Amino acid sequence: MSILHDLQKKINSELTTKIKHSEIRHDQLYVNIDCNDIIDVLVFLKNNVHTKFRQLVDITAVDYPEKNQRFKLIYLLLSHEFNSRIILSYSINEKELIPSITEIFPSANWMEREVFDMYGIKFKDHPDLRRILTDYNFEGFPLRKDFPLTGHNEVRYNENEKKVLYEPVKLEQNYRNFDYESPWQGTNYIKEINKKDE
């Protein structure tokens, strides 16, 4: 545990103005920063001899639609040499353009594309910012809390036209027939079938 405390002190002393808040929870160091400082903080964490966070594990986001700063971006980093993890986070507005970190961590290319595809968060200076998990004509961003649970369109292959068709979602309820009786006592139609068999 003292390694994490030493790491926290080192980061706080070196990046004094760039760190909003830091704490140790669940044997991991959580650091909150400002969006504009992400490049400086990551370069320090990756290259400093006392930190050596040289692996970007993941980039993700959390949607808080009721807040003014709707999204919280989260970066998970790993230092193999010190066997420690750090979680960087910052909050942004819905329309805010944030710096891409692909120059520092090339693996961020696909991770940032995934965040863009799922949340609609745009990265400035990204080499190829386009959808990666959904189709090119896909509408909306599936991991936003206001995205409809059924989606906007359904996709199916039409054998006659030999192509994929996009159609508005239709929720068919034809096969649902709820009688709302207790499942422990058995429903009426099962009781009737059992009487006929006897």
Secondary structure, 3 states (H helix, E strand, C coil): CHHHHHHHHHHHHHCCCCEEEEEEECCEEEEEECHHHHHHHHHHHHHCCCCCCCEEEEEEEEECCCCCCCEEEEEEEEECCCCEEEEEEEEECCCCEEECCCCCCCCHHHHHHHHHHHHCCEEECCCCCCCCCCCCCCCCCCCCCCCCCCCCEEEEEECCCCEEEEEECCCCCCCCCCCCCCCCCCCHHHHHHHHHHC
